[in-house]
Amino acid sequence: MPNFKIVPSSQYKNNSEKNDVVNNIISYILRTSKIPHNITGGIGVSLTSASDVIKQFKQVKKSFRKTRGIPLQHFIVSFSEGEEKLYSLRQFQSIGYQIAEYFNGEYQIIFALHEDSKHLHLHFAVNTVNFRTGKKMVWNETSFYSLKNFIETYTLTTYF
């Protein structure tokens, strides 16, 4: 079963240009040295480059005047060595898209399969502003467990 981890949002309060969380996290997720096979995807964005994705996330925030607070949710889905052997690289991309669909196409989301460590893992960044309504995402313990259960159920029923 994949391991699901939220990167704590308390690290990401973004109230100054010095600490550009959107830029830092998206640049990290899409860093080419971490994604040699370019297994990436997104919903509500055009994945032409990291800088373009950053501009798109920020444009939604600016359009709805929601530039303060927690700018994005960053989470990781990692796989054990045994699980890694069950999937092709393209299946990891499919898993990424299925997890992204959890947000119902209402939030911009990107993901990338990082291949630079002992275990393969998918990083996700979700814009906290709904690009259709402008409402901020409510993220709490219930949200966490709902997403965790979705990921576990999806991967278990689809690939095992």
Backbone as numpy.savetxt, mean C-alpha at the origin, in Angstrom:
# Nx Ny Nz CAx CAy CAz Cx Cy Cz
0.37 -18.92 6.09 -0.48 -17.74 6.09 0.42 -16.50 6.09
0.13 -15.53 5.25 0.96 -14.32 5.19 0.94 -13.55 6.51
2.02 -12.85 6.75 2.14 -12.00 7.93 1.75 -10.57 7.53
0.86 -9.97 8.29 0.34 -8.63 8.00 0.82 -7.66 9.07
1.38 -6.54 8.62 1.90 -5.56 9.57 1.56 -4.15 9.09
1.01 -3.37 10.00 0.77 -1.95 9.73 1.99 -1.19 10.22
2.48 -0.29 9.41 3.52 0.61 9.87 2.80 1.70 10.66
3.12 1.88 11.94 2.34 2.78 12.80 2.17 4.18 12.22
0.93 4.62 12.17 0.63 5.93 11.59 1.15 7.07 12.45
1.42 6.81 13.72 1.95 7.87 14.58 3.29 8.38 14.07
3.97 7.57 13.28 5.24 8.00 12.70 5.03 8.98 11.56
3.80 9.09 11.07 3.57 9.79 9.82 2.76 11.06 9.91
2.62 11.66 11.06 1.90 12.93 11.10 2.70 13.93 10.28
2.04 14.52 9.33 2.73 15.32 8.32 2.25 16.77 8.38
2.92 17.57 9.17 2.52 18.96 9.28 3.60 19.93 8.82
4.66 19.40 8.21 5.69 20.30 7.70 6.31 19.72 6.44
6.86 20.57 5.62 7.50 20.13 4.38 8.78 19.34 4.65
9.41 19.56 5.80 10.64 18.82 6.13 10.40 17.33 6.20
9.23 16.96 6.69 8.90 15.57 6.88 7.83 15.18 5.85
8.24 15.05 4.59 7.31 14.77 3.51 7.05 13.26 3.46
6.08 12.83 4.24 5.78 11.41 4.39 5.35 10.78 3.07
4.49 11.44 2.33 4.02 10.89 1.06 5.22 10.62 0.15
6.09 11.59 0.02 7.28 11.43 -0.81 8.17 10.31 -0.30
8.44 10.31 0.99 9.36 9.32 1.56 8.85 7.89 1.41
7.60 7.66 1.74 7.06 6.30 1.72 6.87 5.80 0.28
6.30 6.61 -0.58 6.10 6.16 -1.96 7.44 5.94 -2.65
8.39 6.83 -2.42 9.72 6.64 -3.01 10.36 5.35 -2.52
10.18 5.05 -1.25 10.72 3.81 -0.69 10.04 2.59 -1.31
8.73 2.60 -1.37 8.00 1.44 -1.89 8.37 1.18 -3.35
8.54 2.22 -4.14 8.81 2.07 -5.57 10.29 2.14 -5.93
11.17 2.06 -4.94 12.63 2.10 -5.20 13.02 0.91 -6.09
13.65 1.21 -7.21 13.96 0.17 -8.21 14.89 -0.91 -7.67
15.77 -0.59 -6.75 16.67 -1.61 -6.20 15.91 -2.66 -5.39
14.71 -2.35 -4.96 13.92 -3.28 -4.16 12.95 -4.10 -5.02
12.73 -3.65 -6.25 11.74 -4.31 -7.12 12.35 -4.67 -8.48
13.36 -5.55 -8.49 14.06 -5.85 -9.75 13.17 -6.42 -10.85
12.09 -7.10 -10.50 11.18 -7.64 -11.51 9.98 -6.72 -11.75
9.99 -5.56 -11.12 8.96 -4.54 -11.31 7.54 -5.07 -11.09
7.37 -5.83 -10.01 6.04 -6.33 -9.65 5.38 -5.24 -8.80
4.61 -4.41 -9.49 3.96 -3.26 -8.87 2.52 -3.17 -9.36
1.75 -2.32 -8.72 0.40 -2.08 -9.18 -0.22 -0.94 -8.40
-1.38 -0.55 -8.84 -2.07 0.52 -8.15 -3.49 0.68 -8.65
-4.27 1.38 -7.86 -5.65 1.71 -8.20 -5.82 3.21 -7.96
-6.40 3.89 -8.93 -6.64 5.33 -8.79 -5.41 6.17 -9.06
-4.37 5.54 -9.61 -3.14 6.25 -9.95 -2.60 5.73 -11.28
-1.78 6.54 -11.90 -1.04 6.12 -13.08 0.39 5.86 -12.61
0.84 4.63 -12.74 2.15 4.22 -12.21 3.27 4.48 -13.21
3.41 5.71 -13.65 4.48 6.03 -14.60 5.83 6.18 -13.90
5.82 6.77 -12.70 7.05 6.94 -11.92 6.65 7.26 -10.49
7.61 7.11 -9.57 7.34 7.44 -8.17 6.95 8.91 -8.04
7.65 9.78 -8.74 7.35 11.21 -8.61 5.95 11.53 -9.12
5.49 10.85 -10.17 4.12 11.07 -10.66 3.09 10.57 -9.66
3.34 9.42 -9.04 2.41 8.89 -8.04 2.32 9.85 -6.86
3.46 10.35 -6.42 3.49 11.32 -5.31 2.65 12.54 -5.65
2.81 13.07 -6.85 2.02 14.23 -7.29 0.53 13.91 -7.29
0.17 12.71 -7.74 -1.24 12.32 -7.79 -1.85 12.21 -6.39
-1.12 11.58 -5.46 -1.60 11.49 -4.08 -1.80 12.90 -3.50
-0.81 13.76 -3.70 -0.88 15.11 -3.14 -1.97 15.95 -3.79
-2.21 15.72 -5.08 -3.26 16.49 -5.77 -4.64 16.19 -5.19
-4.90 14.94 -4.90 -6.19 14.57 -4.29 -6.33 15.27 -2.94
-5.28 15.24 -2.13 -5.32 15.90 -0.82 -5.57 17.40 -0.96
-4.84 18.00 -1.89 -4.97 19.44 -2.10 -6.36 19.81 -2.63
-6.88 19.02 -3.56 -8.19 19.30 -4.15 -9.30 19.33 -3.10
-9.17 18.46 -2.10 -10.19 18.38 -1.05 -9.78 19.11 0.23
-8.68 19.85 0.16 -8.17 20.61 1.31 -7.98 19.71 2.53
-7.35 18.56 2.30 -7.09 17.59 3.38 -5.59 17.27 3.42
-4.80 18.30 3.65 -3.35 18.13 3.62 -2.72 17.92 5.00
-3.51 17.97 6.03 -2.99 17.78 7.40 -3.34 16.39 7.92
-2.71 16.03 9.02 -3.01 14.74 9.65 -2.21 13.61 9.04
-2.72 12.42 9.18 -2.02 11.24 8.68 -2.24 11.16 7.17
-1.17 11.27 6.38 -1.32 11.38 4.93 -1.56 10.06 4.21
-1.10 8.96 4.78 -1.31 7.67 4.14 -1.21 6.54 5.15
-1.72 5.39 4.75 -1.55 4.17 5.54 -0.55 3.31 4.79
0.43 2.82 5.53 1.48 1.98 4.96 1.42 0.64 5.66
1.25 -0.41 4.88 1.25 -1.74 5.48 2.02 -2.72 4.61
2.38 -3.84 5.24 3.24 -4.84 4.61 2.58 -6.21 4.77
2.63 -6.98 3.70 2.19 -8.37 3.73 3.41 -9.20 3.34
3.92 -10.00 4.28 5.11 -10.79 4.00 4.77 -12.27 3.97
5.64 -13.02 3.33 5.39 -14.43 3.08 6.55 -15.26 3.57
6.24 -16.44 4.11 7.29 -17.35 4.56 7.95 -18.00 3.34
9.08 -18.62 3.56 9.78 -19.29 2.48 8.89 -20.34 1.81
8.14 -21.09 2.62 7.24 -22.10 2.07 6.16 -21.49 1.20
5.60 -20.36 1.63 4.57 -19.68 0.85 5.13 -19.10 -0.43
6.35 -18.58 -0.35 6.98 -17.99 -1.54 7.07 -18.99 -2.68
7.32 -20.25 -2.33 7.47 -21.29 -3.36 6.15 -21.64 -4.04
5.04 -21.28 -3.42 3.73 -21.60 -3.97 3.30 -20.63 -5.07
3.89 -19.45 -5.11 3.44 -18.39 -6.00 4.49 -18.04 -7.05
4.03 -17.70 -8.24 4.90 -17.08 -9.23 4.94 -15.58 -8.94
5.88 -14.87 -9.56 5.94 -13.42 -9.35 4.64 -12.76 -9.79
4.04 -13.22 -10.87 2.78 -12.63 -11.35 1.63 -12.93 -10.39
1.68 -14.06 -9.70 0.64 -14.34 -8.70 0.77 -13.39 -7.52
2.00 -13.01 -7.17 2.17 -12.00 -6.12 1.53 -10.69 -6.56
1.66 -10.35 -7.84 1.03 -9.13 -8.34 -0.49 -9.25 -8.25
-1.02 -10.41 -8.58 -2.46 -10.64 -8.48 -2.93 -10.51 -7.03
-2.17 -11.06 -6.10 -2.48 -10.91 -4.68 -2.50 -9.43 -4.31
-1.51 -8.68 -4.79 -1.46 -7.24 -4.51 -2.71 -6.53 -4.99
-3.15 -6.85 -6.20 -4.36 -6.20 -6.72 -5.60 -6.61 -5.93
-5.68 -7.87 -5.53 -6.84 -8.30 -4.75 -6.90 -7.59 -3.40
-5.74 -7.43 -2.77 -5.71 -6.70 -1.50 -6.06 -5.24 -1.73
-5.56 -4.65 -2.80 -5.89 -3.25 -3.12 -7.38 -3.07 -3.34
-8.03 -4.06 -3.92 -9.48 -3.98 -4.17 -10.29 -3.93 -2.87
-9.68 -4.32 -1.77 -10.35 -4.24 -0.47 -10.89 -2.83 -0.22
-10.20 -1.82 -0.76 -10.57 -0.42 -0.52 -11.60 0.08 -1.53
-12.22 -0.83 -2.29 -13.36 -0.55 -3.17 -13.13 0.51 -4.23
-11.90 0.70 -4.64 -11.63 1.67 -5.69 -11.94 3.10 -5.29
-11.95 3.38 -3.99 -12.26 4.73 -3.51 -11.05 5.49 -3.00
-9.96 4.78 -2.79 -8.73 5.40 -2.29 -7.60 5.04 -3.24
-6.73 6.02 -3.49 -5.55 5.72 -4.28 -4.68 4.75 -3.48
-4.17 3.75 -4.16 -3.33 2.76 -3.49 -2.27 2.26 -4.47
-1.07 2.11 -3.96 0.00 1.49 -4.74 0.56 0.34 -3.93
1.19 -0.59 -4.65 1.89 -1.69 -3.99 3.08 -2.10 -4.83
4.03 -2.74 -4.18 5.20 -3.27 -4.87 5.72 -4.48 -4.09
6.18 -5.47 -4.84 6.78 -6.66 -4.24 8.27 -6.40 -4.04
8.68 -6.31 -2.78 10.10 -6.12 -2.47 10.79 -7.48 -2.44
11.89 -7.55 -3.17 12.63 -8.80 -3.32 14.03 -8.71 -2.71
14.29 -7.70 -1.92 15.64 -7.40 -1.46 15.97 -7.94 -0.07
15.12 -8.77 0.49 15.39 -9.30 1.83 15.16 -10.81 1.83
15.30 -11.41 2.98 15.18 -12.87 3.09 13.84 -13.38 2.59
12.78 -12.64 2.88 11.44 -13.05 2.47 10.80 -11.99 1.58
10.11 -12.46 0.56 9.37 -11.54 -0.30 8.24 -10.91 0.49
7.98 -9.65 0.21 6.90 -8.96 0.91 6.34 -7.85 0.04
5.04 -7.64 0.18 4.33 -6.59 -0.55 4.19 -5.38 0.37
4.61 -4.23 -0.12 4.38 -2.96 0.58 3.20 -2.27 -0.09
2.35 -1.66 0.72 1.19 -0.91 0.23 1.21 0.48 0.83
0.79 1.47 0.04 0.53 2.82 0.54 -0.85 3.22 0.07
-1.69 3.65 1.01 -3.07 4.03 0.71 -3.25 5.50 1.08
-3.67 6.30 0.13 -3.99 7.70 0.41 -5.16 7.72 1.39
-5.07 8.53 2.42 -6.13 8.57 3.43 -7.31 9.46 3.03
-7.25 10.07 1.84 -8.37 10.88 1.35 -9.05 10.13 0.20
-10.34 9.90 0.35 -11.15 9.24 -0.66 -11.18 10.15 -1.89
-10.73 9.63 -3.05 -10.64 10.50 -4.22 -12.00 10.75 -4.88
-13.03 10.09 -4.43 -14.38 10.34 -4.95 -15.16 11.33 -4.08
-15.03 11.19 -2.75 -15.83 12.01 -1.83 -15.03 13.06 -1.07
-13.72 12.88 -0.98 -12.89 13.79 -0.20 -12.88 13.49 1.29
-13.60 12.46 1.70 -13.63 12.13 3.13 -12.34 11.43 3.54
-11.90 11.71 4.77 -10.70 11.07 5.31 -11.02 9.65 5.75
-10.07 8.78 5.57 -10.20 7.39 5.98 -10.22 7.29 7.50
-11.12 6.48 8.00 -11.15 6.18 9.43 -10.37 4.89 9.60
-9.30 4.94 10.36 -8.44 3.77 10.55 -8.29 3.52 12.04
-8.80 2.37 12.48 -8.75 2.03 13.90 -8.50 0.54 14.05
-8.63 0.04 15.26 -8.36 -1.37 15.52 -9.30 -2.29 14.72
-10.55 -1.89 14.61 -11.51 -2.67 13.83 -11.10 -2.72 12.36
-10.65 -1.59 11.82 -10.18 -1.53 10.43 -9.01 -2.48 10.22
-8.08 -2.45 11.17 -6.89 -3.30 11.11 -7.29 -4.77 11.02
-8.15 -5.22 11.94 -8.52 -6.63 11.97 -9.38 -7.03 10.78
-10.18 -6.12 10.29 -10.97 -6.40 9.10 -10.07 -6.65 7.89
-9.08 -5.78 7.69 -8.14 -5.96 6.59 -7.30 -7.21 6.79
-6.83 -7.44 7.98 -6.03 -8.64 8.29 -6.83 -9.90 7.97
-8.08 -9.96 8.40 -8.92 -11.13 8.12 -9.17 -11.29 6.62
-9.37 -10.19 5.92 -9.56 -10.25 4.48 -8.33 -10.86 3.80
-7.15 -10.38 4.17 -5.91 -10.88 3.57 -5.73 -12.36 3.84
-5.94 -12.76 5.07 -5.78 -14.17 5.44 -6.80 -15.04 4.72
-8.04 -14.62 4.69 -9.09 -15.40 4.04 -8.85 -15.48 2.54
-8.51 -14.36 1.93 -8.28 -14.34 0.48 -7.13 -15.27 0.10
-6.00 -15.13 0.76 -4.85 -15.94 0.37 -5.08 -17.41 0.68
-5.76 -17.72 1.76 -6.03 -19.12 2.10 -6.99 -19.76 1.10
-8.06 -19.06 0.75 -9.06 -19.65 -0.13 -8.64 -19.65 -1.58
-7.78 -18.74 -1.96 -7.39 -18.63 -3.35 -6.17 -19.47 -3.70
-5.22 -19.55 -2.78 -3.95 -20.16 -3.14 -3.59 -21.41 -2.36
-4.39 -21.82 -1.39 -4.04 -23.03 -0.64 -5.12 -24.08 -0.80
